[in-house]
Amino acid sequence: MMQQAPIDFYYWPTPNGWKISIMLEECRLPYNVHLVDIGKGDQFKPEFLEISPNNKIPAIVDPAGPWGGPISVFESGAILQYLGRKLNLFYPSQDERKRVEVDQWLSWQVGGLGPMAGQAHHFRVYAPEKVPYAIDRYTNEVNRLYGVMNKRLEDREYLAGDYSIADMACIGWIKSHERQGQKLEDFPHLHRWYETMMDRPGVQRGLALAVEEREKRDLSKDKDAHAILFGQKAR
């Protein structure tokens, strides 16, 4: 693998942040971690907004970008694709059919699994009032998506056949299945995939990155953090 200056990685230990910590670890890329404490509002600091204008983690700055200059990339899916293309790892570069397979399942996660699981998290854990309709709506939709993933994995080890950025994108969300009201025992092929993923050293290292910071406080009980995370409007 090419040698290069460390990538600056703007991160907090969440399912979206884990996508990139796992990719960096799997690729053995050098990187500097910049923790963005989303419970304190670090994501709204002007210097971070220059890199990630949607005020969300993760984001990266690669000092060895295209044509020799630095490049910043925000949005987890775009970062995975960028690193996959740059390194020709976990993202097919020569076979368009295989690349489309990866892109489909990456898009499925970004547009479906992540947002729906996030809403299930919110209404089951963070919402100050329990809204049965919302809890049922998102818990059921996550269950449907788990079923889609389980069916996909019935006859293949990984989502796109070979291990890829699509798998990295999904594992952090499946790791939080209990918060989503799901039982992996109900999805045997997904359960097998989950165990396979969790046995990978790169996945283990990525999921462990700064986890102690996440555990310092319970955001579901922190009123100030709750207002920062869920009370923002355009400004």
Backbone bond lengths (Angstrom), bond angles and torsions (degrees), N, CA, C in turn:
res aa  C-N    CA-C-N  psi(-1)  N-CA   C-N-CA  omega(-1)  CA-C   N-CA-C  phi
1 M - - - 1.447 - - 1.521 109.87 -
2 M 1.322 116.93 146.33 1.447 121.85 -178.67 1.530 111.09 -61.88
3 Q 1.327 115.71 147.97 1.450 121.54 172.80 1.518 108.60 -93.38
4 Q 1.315 116.47 137.92 1.452 118.76 -179.31 1.514 109.19 -154.92
5 A 1.333 115.15 166.74 1.460 120.80 176.03 1.521 109.11 -64.21
6 P 1.330 117.92 150.31 1.466 120.20 -178.92 1.526 112.95 -59.17
7 I 1.294 115.07 142.93 1.461 122.26 172.65 1.524 108.90 -79.28
8 D 1.314 117.25 138.48 1.460 121.74 172.99 1.526 107.96 -85.38
9 F 1.303 115.46 121.06 1.468 123.10 -171.96 1.526 108.85 -116.56
10 Y 1.325 116.03 114.40 1.461 122.93 -179.70 1.529 107.68 -97.23
11 Y 1.335 114.84 120.33 1.466 118.39 -157.88 1.511 112.14 -151.53
12 W 1.331 114.80 149.76 1.447 123.43 162.68 1.526 106.00 -141.65
13 P 1.346 118.58 144.53 1.471 120.01 -175.27 1.527 113.06 -71.74
14 T 1.315 114.93 87.45 1.461 124.77 176.84 1.525 107.77 -132.91
15 P 1.336 118.03 169.77 1.469 118.39 177.62 1.525 114.12 -56.10
16 N 1.327 117.78 -35.29 1.464 118.85 177.69 1.519 111.90 -74.58
17 G 1.322 117.10 -39.22 1.460 119.53 176.17 1.512 112.26 -63.74
18 W 1.336 116.20 -38.50 1.465 119.94 -179.06 1.524 113.02 -61.92
19 K 1.324 117.34 -30.04 1.464 118.67 178.56 1.530 110.70 -53.03
20 I 1.335 115.18 -44.74 1.457 119.29 -173.46 1.516 111.31 -83.73
21 S 1.326 118.46 -36.31 1.471 118.56 176.08 1.521 110.19 -61.77
22 I 1.322 117.35 -37.23 1.470 120.32 177.34 1.526 110.40 -65.98
23 M 1.331 117.15 -46.02 1.472 119.95 179.85 1.524 111.32 -60.67
24 L 1.318 116.93 -44.35 1.463 119.95 179.51 1.522 111.08 -62.15
25 E 1.319 116.55 -40.28 1.460 120.12 179.67 1.529 111.41 -71.15
26 E 1.317 117.27 -41.73 1.462 119.70 179.01 1.528 111.12 -63.00
27 C 1.315 116.79 -35.08 1.467 120.99 -179.44 1.516 112.54 -86.03
28 R 1.331 116.69 -8.51 1.459 122.09 -178.35 1.526 111.11 58.88
29 L 1.326 115.82 37.18 1.452 120.65 177.51 1.526 109.98 -82.00
30 P 1.325 117.97 139.41 1.469 119.29 172.83 1.535 109.74 -71.56
31 Y 1.313 116.08 141.31 1.467 119.11 179.22 1.519 110.85 -154.40
32 N 1.326 114.39 152.51 1.457 122.70 173.70 1.513 108.07 -106.72
33 V 1.324 116.98 127.69 1.461 121.40 -178.79 1.521 109.79 -89.28
34 H 1.336 115.36 128.97 1.456 122.55 171.83 1.531 106.43 -116.01
35 L 1.317 116.52 105.27 1.461 119.60 -178.19 1.524 110.22 -72.32
36 V 1.314 114.95 131.19 1.465 122.87 177.96 1.526 105.86 -114.27
37 D 1.313 116.34 97.96 1.464 120.79 -175.29 1.528 109.07 -75.03
38 I 1.317 115.75 99.27 1.461 120.24 -174.69 1.518 112.25 -70.49
39 G 1.330 118.04 -19.83 1.453 120.55 176.86 1.513 113.09 -77.14
40 K 1.341 116.30 -18.75 1.458 121.42 178.24 1.525 112.73 -101.57
41 G 1.323 117.15 -7.35 1.455 120.52 178.15 1.507 114.88 92.28
42 D 1.345 118.05 16.87 1.468 120.32 179.16 1.526 112.12 -58.53
43 Q 1.329 117.04 -25.67 1.465 121.17 -176.94 1.526 112.71 -70.11
44 F 1.322 117.31 -10.07 1.460 120.60 179.34 1.522 112.87 -102.23
45 K 1.318 117.71 3.07 1.453 120.56 178.36 1.530 109.90 -68.76
46 P 1.331 117.04 139.90 1.475 120.09 -176.45 1.522 113.71 -54.66
47 E 1.337 117.58 -38.52 1.463 118.99 -177.96 1.522 111.88 -67.47
48 F 1.334 116.98 -30.04 1.460 118.79 176.38 1.526 111.02 -77.56
49 L 1.329 117.06 -37.03 1.464 120.36 -179.96 1.526 111.75 -64.25
50 E 1.324 117.42 -24.94 1.465 119.23 175.64 1.523 111.15 -65.55
51 I 1.326 116.46 -27.39 1.458 121.83 -179.70 1.516 110.98 -94.10
52 S 1.333 116.47 -40.68 1.460 122.36 -176.31 1.526 109.38 -128.78
53 P 1.327 118.49 85.62 1.472 121.36 -173.99 1.520 114.47 -65.00
54 N 1.322 118.15 -13.06 1.460 121.09 176.41 1.527 111.59 -89.78
55 N 1.311 117.50 8.98 1.474 125.52 -179.59 1.531 113.33 47.70
56 K 1.335 115.02 44.73 1.459 120.84 177.69 1.529 109.72 -130.16
57 I 1.334 115.10 146.83 1.462 119.10 168.57 1.524 107.61 -92.59
58 P 1.327 116.46 156.46 1.460 130.39 3.83 1.524 112.05 -90.87
59 A 1.334 114.22 169.82 1.461 121.64 171.11 1.524 106.72 -152.26
60 I 1.311 115.50 158.53 1.465 119.93 176.61 1.516 109.61 -135.42
61 V 1.323 114.50 156.92 1.460 122.18 165.04 1.520 106.62 -125.39
62 D 1.315 115.87 118.03 1.461 122.04 179.25 1.525 107.68 -100.62
63 P 1.342 118.77 112.65 1.463 120.10 -179.57 1.523 113.41 -67.94
64 A 1.327 115.86 -17.65 1.469 120.61 179.71 1.521 108.99 -111.20
65 G 1.323 115.64 60.40 1.450 121.06 -179.10 1.516 112.81 -80.38
66 P 1.332 117.38 -171.05 1.474 121.08 -179.43 1.526 111.61 -57.63
67 W 1.316 115.53 142.02 1.457 123.69 179.29 1.520 112.18 57.85
68 G 1.340 116.04 26.79 1.447 120.25 169.34 1.507 117.49 85.21
69 G 1.328 117.55 1.22 1.459 119.79 -178.86 1.510 111.86 -111.53
70 P 1.324 117.60 163.94 1.458 120.33 179.79 1.526 111.39 -68.65
71 I 1.334 114.98 152.50 1.458 121.04 176.61 1.521 108.16 -141.60
72 S 1.330 116.00 139.62 1.457 120.60 173.57 1.519 108.48 -106.07
73 V 1.336 115.82 144.62 1.462 121.50 -179.30 1.526 107.74 -137.61
74 F 1.337 115.67 128.92 1.454 119.78 172.74 1.525 108.84 -119.11
75 E 1.321 116.32 169.39 1.464 126.42 -172.65 1.538 109.68 77.93
76 S 1.324 114.69 121.59 1.460 120.88 -170.88 1.527 113.13 -59.30
77 G 1.325 117.84 -41.93 1.460 119.84 179.89 1.513 112.16 -63.04
78 A 1.342 116.15 -42.44 1.468 120.44 179.23 1.526 110.69 -65.01
79 I 1.331 117.16 -37.73 1.468 120.01 178.75 1.521 110.50 -65.08
80 L 1.334 117.03 -44.28 1.461 119.98 178.63 1.528 111.25 -59.78
81 Q 1.321 116.85 -44.62 1.461 119.88 -179.98 1.524 110.99 -65.85
82 Y 1.316 116.70 -41.27 1.467 120.01 179.60 1.531 110.85 -60.63
83 L 1.330 116.32 -49.54 1.462 119.25 -179.22 1.522 111.29 -66.24
84 G 1.335 116.47 -37.50 1.458 119.52 177.96 1.521 112.38 -62.15
85 R 1.337 116.43 -41.97 1.468 120.01 177.88 1.522 110.89 -68.41
86 K 1.321 115.75 -43.21 1.463 120.14 -176.43 1.524 111.64 -60.08
87 L 1.327 115.76 -42.64 1.457 121.10 -173.04 1.519 113.48 -99.99
88 N 1.338 116.65 -10.51 1.461 121.09 -174.56 1.525 110.38 55.70
89 L 1.330 115.48 45.49 1.455 122.02 179.58 1.526 109.83 -130.74
90 F 1.315 116.45 132.71 1.466 123.99 173.61 1.536 112.91 62.47
91 Y 1.346 116.57 16.36 1.466 121.71 179.46 1.523 107.14 -153.97
92 P 1.335 118.36 103.66 1.465 121.04 -172.31 1.525 112.63 -56.76
93 S 1.311 115.71 131.59 1.464 120.04 -179.22 1.517 112.80 -107.47
94 Q 1.343 117.34 -19.95 1.455 120.23 -174.72 1.524 113.49 -105.58
95 D 1.307 116.63 -19.13 1.471 120.82 -174.95 1.521 109.21 -115.88
96 E 1.342 115.96 105.47 1.468 120.26 -176.22 1.516 112.10 -62.16
97 R 1.313 118.73 -37.15 1.464 120.38 179.23 1.529 111.38 -62.81
98 K 1.324 116.16 -43.32 1.466 119.09 178.67 1.522 111.47 -67.44
99 R 1.333 116.04 -37.08 1.465 119.21 178.55 1.522 111.00 -65.42
100 V 1.333 116.62 -39.37 1.464 120.19 177.43 1.527 110.85 -62.47
101 E 1.327 116.96 -39.63 1.462 119.87 177.06 1.526 110.82 -57.71
102 V 1.322 116.57 -45.96 1.459 120.43 179.32 1.525 110.37 -64.29
103 D 1.334 116.47 -46.69 1.467 120.44 -178.26 1.520 111.76 -59.68
104 Q 1.329 116.90 -39.65 1.466 119.89 -179.87 1.516 111.24 -59.99
105 W 1.321 116.66 -47.02 1.460 119.85 -175.29 1.517 112.45 -78.59
106 L 1.329 116.74 -27.74 1.460 119.12 170.78 1.529 109.90 -65.53
107 S 1.318 117.15 -45.12 1.460 120.90 178.22 1.518 111.42 -63.89
108 W 1.325 116.68 -37.10 1.467 121.36 176.82 1.527 110.41 -59.54
109 Q 1.310 116.39 -41.61 1.467 118.99 178.36 1.521 111.16 -68.95
110 V 1.318 116.56 -48.87 1.467 120.52 -175.23 1.525 111.54 -63.99
111 G 1.339 116.28 -39.33 1.458 119.90 -176.20 1.516 114.99 -93.52
112 G 1.339 117.53 -15.37 1.455 119.62 -174.57 1.508 113.98 -126.49
113 L 1.332 116.50 -70.78 1.456 120.21 -173.97 1.527 112.35 -56.83
114 G 1.322 117.25 -48.22 1.460 120.06 -177.67 1.520 113.18 -63.10
115 P 1.343 118.75 -55.09 1.466 119.37 -179.59 1.524 113.62 -61.25
116 M 1.321 117.69 -41.41 1.463 119.29 -178.36 1.529 111.39 -69.93
117 A 1.347 116.91 -42.02 1.459 119.33 176.75 1.525 110.53 -65.10
118 G 1.333 116.75 -36.33 1.458 120.21 177.12 1.519 112.16 -62.51
119 Q 1.333 116.64 -40.91 1.465 119.81 177.40 1.531 110.87 -67.94
120 A 1.330 116.24 -37.89 1.466 118.68 175.95 1.524 110.26 -61.72
121 H 1.348 116.76 -44.15 1.463 120.41 175.53 1.521 110.07 -55.11
122 H 1.322 115.68 -48.02 1.464 120.00 -172.88 1.529 111.40 -61.60
123 F 1.320 115.99 -52.34 1.456 118.85 -173.88 1.529 112.89 -76.33
124 R 1.333 117.08 -24.46 1.461 119.70 178.70 1.534 112.15 -85.18
125 V 1.358 117.34 -30.24 1.464 120.42 -171.27 1.530 112.80 -117.54
126 Y 1.335 117.01 -47.00 1.453 120.20 -168.38 1.524 115.14 -95.03
127 A 1.304 118.19 -27.84 1.472 119.96 -175.03 1.526 110.64 -60.35
128 P 1.334 118.09 131.42 1.468 120.03 -179.09 1.517 112.87 -67.11
129 E 1.323 116.80 -23.81 1.464 121.46 175.79 1.522 108.38 -121.86
130 K 1.313 116.46 136.03 1.457 120.48 178.44 1.529 109.28 -80.38
131 V 1.325 114.84 120.69 1.462 121.61 -178.79 1.527 106.97 -110.40
132 P 1.329 118.18 101.16 1.471 120.03 -173.93 1.519 113.75 -55.29
133 Y 1.335 117.99 -41.14 1.462 119.37 -179.58 1.526 110.64 -60.16
134 A 1.341 117.54 -46.70 1.464 120.94 -178.47 1.527 111.14 -66.14
135 I 1.319 116.77 -40.96 1.467 119.91 178.68 1.526 110.21 -61.35
136 D 1.318 116.69 -46.69 1.467 120.06 179.57 1.523 111.32 -65.56
137 R 1.315 116.75 -42.52 1.466 121.04 -177.28 1.523 110.90 -58.25
138 Y 1.303 117.65 -51.37 1.465 120.20 -174.20 1.520 112.29 -81.27
139 T 1.317 118.15 -33.54 1.460 119.49 175.41 1.523 110.47 -63.14
140 N 1.317 116.82 -41.64 1.469 120.77 179.02 1.521 111.75 -67.49
141 E 1.333 116.63 -39.11 1.463 118.97 -179.76 1.529 110.86 -67.51
142 V 1.326 117.31 -39.57 1.465 119.61 175.40 1.522 110.09 -62.27
143 N 1.322 116.95 -39.57 1.456 120.57 177.50 1.525 110.65 -60.25
144 R 1.332 116.44 -41.57 1.468 120.21 177.26 1.523 110.64 -61.56
145 L 1.331 116.72 -44.54 1.462 120.87 -179.44 1.528 111.71 -65.27
146 Y 1.312 116.94 -38.30 1.457 119.71 174.15 1.534 110.21 -59.61
147 G 1.323 116.05 -38.41 1.453 120.18 177.92 1.519 112.20 -64.33
148 V 1.335 116.55 -39.76 1.464 120.81 176.61 1.526 109.95 -61.47
149 M 1.315 116.18 -45.57 1.466 120.71 -179.50 1.528 111.17 -66.03
150 N 1.323 115.78 -40.20 1.464 119.87 178.81 1.522 111.02 -61.18
151 K 1.328 117.51 -43.18 1.461 121.99 178.63 1.522 110.85 -63.72
152 R 1.320 116.37 -42.17 1.453 121.04 -179.85 1.522 111.44 -60.52
153 L 1.321 116.69 -37.52 1.454 122.16 -175.18 1.527 113.34 -86.81
154 E 1.307 115.97 3.40 1.464 120.40 -178.06 1.517 112.46 -60.63
155 D 1.339 116.55 -36.64 1.466 119.81 -174.91 1.524 113.12 -126.39
156 R 1.311 117.25 23.22 1.470 120.98 177.20 1.520 109.26 -152.11
157 E 1.317 115.70 151.91 1.468 119.95 -176.15 1.515 111.96 -73.51
158 Y 1.353 115.63 -39.74 1.459 120.88 -178.22 1.517 109.71 -126.72
159 L 1.320 116.87 168.56 1.462 120.98 -170.86 1.525 113.21 -60.26
160 A 1.325 117.19 -39.95 1.460 120.46 -179.05 1.524 111.73 -107.23
161 G 1.317 116.85 21.94 1.465 121.49 -177.90 1.512 110.40 95.50
162 D 1.342 116.10 -75.61 1.458 121.55 174.43 1.526 109.59 -87.28
163 Y 1.320 115.63 155.91 1.467 121.04 176.16 1.514 109.72 -58.35
164 S 1.334 116.77 134.24 1.463 119.78 -173.21 1.521 111.21 -152.38
165 I 1.323 114.88 179.08 1.462 121.48 177.07 1.525 111.68 -62.79
166 A 1.324 118.32 -21.70 1.461 120.22 176.37 1.525 111.09 -64.47
167 D 1.309 116.68 -41.34 1.462 120.74 176.98 1.527 110.99 -66.07
168 M 1.331 116.34 -42.67 1.461 120.22 178.32 1.527 111.19 -60.07
169 A 1.319 116.20 -36.17 1.460 120.30 -178.55 1.520 112.21 -67.78
170 C 1.312 117.22 -29.47 1.470 121.39 -173.73 1.517 114.47 -91.59
171 I 1.329 118.40 -29.41 1.460 119.21 -167.15 1.524 112.92 -62.27
172 G 1.322 118.36 -38.24 1.458 120.11 -178.86 1.510 113.09 -63.87
173 W 1.331 116.54 -32.39 1.460 120.43 177.51 1.523 110.90 -75.02
174 I 1.327 117.18 -40.76 1.463 119.38 178.56 1.529 110.73 -68.60
175 K 1.324 116.83 -31.11 1.466 120.16 176.53 1.530 110.88 -55.71
176 S 1.318 116.67 -32.62 1.468 121.92 -177.06 1.527 112.44 -93.78
177 H 1.335 117.30 28.04 1.462 120.95 -172.44 1.530 112.99 -60.11
178 E 1.319 117.86 -33.81 1.458 118.88 -177.92 1.522 111.50 -65.34
179 R 1.323 116.46 -37.57 1.469 119.65 177.44 1.522 111.64 -66.15
180 Q 1.306 116.20 -22.85 1.469 120.79 179.33 1.527 111.92 -89.95
181 G 1.319 117.32 1.71 1.461 121.23 179.70 1.512 113.76 75.89
182 Q 1.349 116.86 29.20 1.463 120.67 -175.87 1.524 110.81 -115.73
183 K 1.322 116.05 152.41 1.455 123.74 175.58 1.523 108.37 -119.07
184 L 1.311 116.67 119.04 1.460 119.59 -178.51 1.522 111.99 -64.81
185 E 1.315 116.98 -24.07 1.462 119.93 178.10 1.529 112.19 -61.35
186 D 1.322 116.73 -21.82 1.467 121.09 178.38 1.529 112.02 -77.48
187 F 1.339 117.16 -10.21 1.466 122.20 -174.75 1.529 108.45 -132.19
188 P 1.313 118.65 82.69 1.467 121.08 -169.78 1.527 114.66 -62.00
189 H 1.321 117.98 -37.84 1.471 119.61 -178.75 1.527 110.57 -73.79
190 L 1.310 116.52 -38.57 1.460 121.11 174.08 1.529 110.30 -64.01
191 H 1.316 116.06 -40.94 1.464 120.70 179.36 1.527 110.55 -61.73
192 R 1.323 116.86 -42.87 1.465 120.59 177.84 1.523 110.76 -61.97
193 W 1.343 116.58 -44.52 1.475 121.45 177.35 1.518 110.31 -59.62
194 Y 1.321 117.13 -44.00 1.457 122.11 -179.12 1.532 110.73 -59.01
195 E 1.312 116.42 -46.51 1.457 119.65 179.78 1.528 111.07 -64.59
196 T 1.322 117.30 -39.47 1.462 121.14 176.94 1.521 111.03 -61.53
197 M 1.331 115.93 -45.84 1.461 120.52 179.55 1.522 111.65 -62.26
198 M 1.308 116.34 -45.65 1.461 120.44 -175.93 1.525 112.59 -69.75
199 D 1.320 117.38 -13.88 1.463 121.79 175.82 1.530 112.60 -84.96
200 R 1.330 118.08 -11.21 1.460 120.91 -178.03 1.529 109.68 -76.51
201 P 1.340 118.51 127.17 1.471 120.30 179.70 1.526 113.24 -57.57
202 G 1.340 118.15 -38.51 1.454 120.40 179.66 1.516 112.34 -64.29
203 V 1.327 116.31 -38.37 1.459 120.72 176.30 1.527 109.88 -66.38
204 Q 1.305 116.64 -42.91 1.467 120.34 179.22 1.523 111.35 -60.36
205 R 1.331 116.24 -44.56 1.466 118.97 179.88 1.523 111.26 -66.86
206 G 1.316 116.44 -40.47 1.456 119.34 179.96 1.510 112.74 -64.04
207 L 1.325 116.79 -41.33 1.463 120.65 -179.87 1.526 111.96 -71.19
208 A 1.327 117.38 -24.65 1.466 121.13 -177.45 1.522 112.67 -84.30
209 L 1.326 118.07 -12.15 1.466 120.70 -173.19 1.531 110.99 -61.68
210 A 1.321 115.93 116.87 1.471 123.75 175.74 1.520 113.33 57.77
211 V 1.343 117.14 24.04 1.463 119.03 -178.31 1.523 111.39 -62.77
212 E 1.334 116.58 -25.31 1.460 119.33 178.91 1.528 111.71 -64.80
213 E 1.338 117.24 -28.47 1.465 120.75 176.77 1.524 110.70 -68.40
214 R 1.318 116.32 -39.73 1.466 121.19 178.48 1.528 111.02 -63.66
215 E 1.322 116.28 -32.44 1.452 120.62 -173.56 1.525 113.45 -86.70
216 K 1.333 117.34 -3.14 1.455 119.27 -177.67 1.525 112.84 -68.73
217 R 1.347 116.71 -28.28 1.456 118.51 179.34 1.519 109.45 -150.33
218 D 1.310 114.76 156.10 1.453 122.23 179.80 1.528 108.30 -95.15
219 L 1.336 116.59 104.50 1.458 120.46 -176.89 1.525 112.35 -62.49
220 S 1.341 116.66 -24.41 1.463 118.83 -179.88 1.526 111.86 -69.54
221 K 1.361 117.10 -16.86 1.459 121.00 -178.94 1.521 112.72 -114.02
222 D 1.324 117.01 2.29 1.461 122.46 -178.26 1.529 108.24 -97.34
223 K 1.335 117.24 105.16 1.464 121.14 -174.28 1.524 111.95 -64.73
224 D 1.325 117.26 -37.93 1.465 119.61 179.48 1.525 110.63 -65.91
225 A 1.330 116.04 -44.75 1.462 119.51 178.00 1.518 110.71 -64.22
226 H 1.321 117.02 -38.28 1.465 121.44 179.13 1.526 110.24 -58.86
227 A 1.333 116.71 -43.96 1.467 120.53 179.96 1.524 111.36 -65.24
228 I 1.331 115.85 -38.23 1.467 119.62 179.82 1.526 110.48 -68.44
229 L 1.316 117.09 -43.48 1.462 121.12 -174.40 1.519 112.43 -75.31
230 F 1.321 117.66 -35.47 1.453 119.82 -169.18 1.521 114.65 -122.40
231 G 1.331 117.63 2.02 1.460 118.85 -176.00 1.519 114.90 -113.19
232 Q 1.324 116.75 15.01 1.464 119.29 -175.37 1.521 113.40 -84.27
233 K 1.328 114.48 144.05 1.465 121.81 171.60 1.529 107.51 -124.55
234 A 1.320 116.30 178.83 1.456 120.17 176.24 1.528 108.67 -62.64
235 R 1.335 114.66 138.74 1.454 117.83 177.94 1.520 108.66 -154.89
